[in-house]
Amino acid sequence: MNGSPEPTDRERVLRRLAGSRPRSLFLRWSGAAFAALVVHAWLTGGFALEDFLAARRIANVERFAGELKPYPLQSQDWDGEVALHWAAELMATRGWSAAATTLAISILAIVLAGVGGALATLPATRTFATAEPYVPDAAAPSVARRTAWNASVWIARAVLIFARAVPEYVWAFLLIAVIGPNVWAAVLALAVHNAGILGKLNAEVVENLPPETLTGLRALGARRRHIAIAGIVPAVMPRFLLLFFYRWETCVREATVLGMLGIVSLGWFIQDARARQQYDVMLALILLGAALVLAGDVASALARDRIRESS
């Protein structure tokens, strides 16, 4: 017999589903436009593989790779005992103190951000910061009262937008000009930026709560503060903590980066080693920073898992 074998029932179903899948002309044109932009960028951006693979650049890479070895081993064969002694000395003189400072910056920053974000949550929540929250059948309040509450919500949300729209690096740059290159510049930069993020996310969590319980509390005569304490906080606290620990992971990483502005954290020592062309020290401190971020990720993941299990 000639020809391909008859398709099975499963193959017929898959072909029918493939033929009936929705097709979007917009997505096709978007993909074509993206491919055209990639080609245009390659042709006009001055990218040249021959420059990247030039003999001089390859020699620089080889030299740089050789200088990444611990300094005592750059003129001799590898010796694990010598490498461990060099690493222990580096950790004793710079590593442990830099890592401790970086971790302390991240912890203090996320605590301040959590407090700031929590305080800004309810004022930025459109379902709570109204003239008559959770009372669907209430008589319409006065225009002035509605206007005042709407204005307060939009002001709170605008402040949160501004806080998170300015990157941590820029906040730190501005704060260094005011209070100098000390750890408080990094702490406040991280705290302000992450307070804006946490406040916005927390407000969205509150707005997405099922309204039945909160409406029932209001129908029983609960005032605004009673609704917040008895109804909203217990319902959203697990989600708040998940977001809190997630943002702490970012603070650990950014606390290292902000050191390159002159704040004495792990990033400052990395920048100092690069300026002195001590590439072996620079690599070791970069690996230490990666290990610190990984430890923060693991601790955050464990905390978030416990929160999910208990909620």
C-alpha positions in Angstrom: 0.0 0.0 0.0 1.2 3.5 -0.9 0.7 6.7 1.0 0.7 7.6 4.6 -1.4 5.6 7.2 -4.9 6.7 8.0 -4.9 9.2 10.9 -6.2 8.0 14.2 -9.3 9.5 15.9 -7.0 11.4 18.3 -5.1 12.9 15.4 -8.4 13.9 13.7 -9.6 15.7 16.9 -6.3 17.5 17.2 -6.4 18.6 13.6 -10.0 19.8 13.9 -9.1 21.8 17.1 -6.1 23.3 15.4 -8.2 24.3 12.4 -10.9 25.8 14.6 -8.6 27.8 16.9 -9.1 31.6 16.9 -6.9 33.6 14.6 -6.0 37.2 15.3 -4.9 39.4 12.5 -3.7 41.9 15.1 -1.3 39.4 16.6 0.0 38.3 13.2 0.7 41.9 12.2 2.2 42.6 15.7 4.6 39.7 15.2 5.6 40.8 11.8 6.2 44.4 13.0 8.3 43.1 15.9 10.4 41.0 13.5 10.8 44.0 11.2 12.0 46.1 14.2 14.6 43.4 15.2 16.0 43.4 11.6 16.0 47.2 11.5 17.8 47.4 14.8 20.4 44.9 13.7 21.1 46.7 10.4 21.2 50.2 11.8 22.5 49.7 15.3 26.2 49.1 14.3 26.3 45.5 15.6 29.2 43.6 14.1 30.2 40.1 15.2 33.7 40.6 13.8 34.3 43.4 16.3 33.0 41.2 19.1 35.2 38.3 18.1 38.3 40.4 17.3 41.6 39.0 18.4 42.2 41.9 20.8 38.8 41.4 22.5 39.4 37.6 22.8 42.8 38.4 24.4 41.1 40.8 26.9 38.6 38.1 27.8 41.4 35.6 28.4 43.3 38.1 30.5 40.2 39.0 32.5 39.4 35.3 33.1 43.0 34.8 34.4 42.6 37.7 36.8 39.4 36.2 38.3 41.5 33.5 40.1 42.5 34.4 43.7 45.6 36.6 43.6 47.9 34.2 45.4 47.1 31.5 42.7 47.5 33.7 39.6 51.2 32.7 39.3 50.9 29.1 40.3 48.7 26.0 39.9 45.4 25.7 41.8 45.7 25.0 45.5 42.5 24.5 47.4 44.1 25.3 50.8 45.5 28.6 49.5 42.2 29.5 47.9 40.3 28.8 51.2 42.8 30.9 53.2 42.4 33.8 50.7 38.6 33.6 50.9 38.5 33.4 54.7 40.7 36.5 54.9 38.5 38.4 52.4 35.4 37.4 54.4 37.0 38.5 57.7 38.1 41.9 56.4 35.2 42.8 54.1 32.8 40.1 53.3 30.9 39.5 56.6 30.6 43.2 57.5 29.4 44.1 54.0 26.9 41.3 53.9 25.6 42.2 57.4 25.2 45.8 56.4 23.4 44.9 53.2 21.0 42.6 55.0 20.3 45.2 57.7 19.5 47.8 55.1 17.0 45.5 53.4 15.3 44.5 56.7 14.9 48.1 58.0 13.8 49.3 54.6 11.1 46.7 54.1 9.8 47.2 57.7 9.4 51.0 57.0 7.9 50.2 53.6 5.4 47.8 55.2 4.4 50.4 57.7 4.0 53.1 55.1 2.2 50.9 52.7 -0.2 49.7 55.4 -1.0 53.2 56.5 -1.6 54.3 52.9 -3.8 51.2 52.0 -7.2 52.2 53.2 -7.0 55.9 52.2 -6.2 54.6 48.7 -9.0 52.0 48.6 -11.9 53.2 46.5 -14.4 50.9 48.1 -13.5 51.9 51.7 -12.6 55.6 51.4 -16.1 56.7 50.4 -18.7 58.8 52.0 -20.8 55.7 52.9 -18.6 52.6 52.6 -20.4 49.2 52.1 -23.9 50.7 52.3 -25.4 50.2 48.8 -28.9 51.4 49.7 -27.8 54.5 51.7 -29.2 57.9 50.7 -26.8 59.8 48.4 -24.4 62.0 50.5 -23.9 65.6 49.6 -21.9 66.6 46.6 -19.3 68.3 48.8 -18.8 65.1 50.9 -18.5 62.9 47.9 -16.1 65.3 46.3 -13.9 65.4 49.4 -13.7 61.6 49.7 -12.9 61.2 46.0 -10.2 63.8 46.2 -8.6 62.2 49.2 -8.6 58.8 47.4 -7.0 60.2 44.3 -4.4 62.2 46.3 -3.4 59.0 48.2 -3.2 57.0 45.0 -1.2 59.8 43.3 1.3 59.8 46.2 1.7 56.0 45.9 2.1 56.2 42.1 4.9 58.9 42.5 6.6 56.9 45.2 6.9 53.7 43.1 7.4 55.5 39.7 10.8 56.9 40.9 13.3 54.0 40.9 15.2 53.2 44.1 18.4 54.2 42.4 17.1 57.7 41.7 15.6 58.1 45.2 19.0 57.1 46.7 20.8 59.6 44.4 18.5 62.4 45.6 18.7 61.4 49.3 22.5 61.2 49.1 22.5 64.9 48.1 20.4 65.7 51.2 21.7 63.4 54.0 25.0 62.2 52.5 26.3 58.8 51.4 25.2 56.8 54.5 23.0 53.7 55.1 19.9 55.9 55.7 20.0 57.1 52.1 19.7 53.4 51.0 17.1 52.6 53.7 14.8 55.5 52.9 15.2 55.0 49.1 14.1 51.4 49.3 11.4 52.2 51.9 9.8 55.0 49.8 9.7 53.0 46.6 8.4 49.8 48.1 5.9 51.6 50.3 4.4 52.9 47.0 4.3 49.4 45.6 2.9 47.8 48.8 0.3 50.5 49.3 -1.0 50.1 45.7 -1.1 46.3 45.8 -2.7 46.2 49.3 -5.4 48.6 48.2 -6.2 46.4 45.2 -6.5 43.4 47.6 -8.9 45.3 49.8 -11.0 46.4 46.8 -11.3 42.8 45.6 -12.7 41.5 48.9 -16.2 40.0 48.7 -18.4 42.8 50.0 -21.0 40.6 51.8 -19.2 40.4 55.2 -18.3 44.0 55.2 -21.8 45.1 54.2 -23.2 42.9 57.0 -20.9 44.6 59.6 -22.0 48.0 58.4 -25.7 46.9 58.6 -25.1 45.9 62.2 -24.0 49.4 63.0 -20.2 49.0 62.7 -18.4 52.3 62.1 -15.6 52.7 59.6 -12.8 51.9 62.1 -14.7 48.7 63.2 -15.0 47.5 59.6 -11.3 48.0 59.1 -10.2 46.3 62.3 -12.8 43.4 62.4 -13.5 42.9 58.7 -10.7 44.0 56.5 -7.5 43.3 58.4 -8.2 39.6 59.2 -9.3 39.0 55.6 -6.3 40.6 53.9 -3.4 40.0 56.4 -2.2 36.8 54.8 -2.1 38.4 51.4 -0.4 41.5 52.9 2.3 39.3 54.4 2.9 37.5 51.1 3.5 40.8 49.3 5.6 42.0 52.2 8.0 39.1 52.0 8.0 39.1 48.2 9.2 42.8 48.2 11.8 42.0 50.8 13.5 39.7 48.3 13.8 42.8 46.0 15.2 44.9 48.8 18.0 42.4 49.5 19.1 42.6 45.9 18.7 46.4 45.5 20.5 47.1 48.8 23.6 45.6 47.1 23.1 47.7 43.9 22.7 50.9 45.8 26.1 50.5 47.3 27.6 51.5 44.0 26.4 55.0 44.7 28.8 55.3 47.6 26.7 53.8 50.4 28.8 51.3 52.3 27.1 48.1 51.5 28.2 45.1 49.5 27.9 47.0 46.3 30.4 49.7 47.5 33.0 47.0 48.1 32.3 45.5 44.6 32.7 49.0 43.0 35.9 49.6 45.0 37.4 46.3 43.9 36.6 47.0 40.3 38.1 50.5 40.5 41.3 48.9 42.0 41.2 46.2 39.2 41.0 43.5 41.9 38.8 41.3 39.8 39.3 38.3 42.0 37.9 40.2 44.9 35.2 41.6 42.8 34.1 38.2 41.6 34.1 36.8 45.2 32.0 39.7 46.4 29.5 39.3 43.5 29.2 35.6 44.4 28.6 36.6 48.0 25.9 39.0 46.9 24.3 36.3 44.8 24.4 33.9 47.8 22.8 36.6 50.0 20.0 37.2 47.5 19.5 33.4 47.2 19.3 33.1 51.0 16.8 35.9 51.1 14.7 34.2 48.4 14.7 30.9 50.3 13.7 32.6 53.6 11.0 34.5 51.9 9.7 31.5 50.1 9.5 29.5 53.3 7.7 32.3 55.1 5.2 32.6 52.2 4.6 28.9 52.2 3.9 28.9 56.0 1.5 31.9 55.5 -0.4 30.0 52.7 -0.7 26.9 54.8 -2.1 28.8 57.8 -4.5 31.0 55.9 
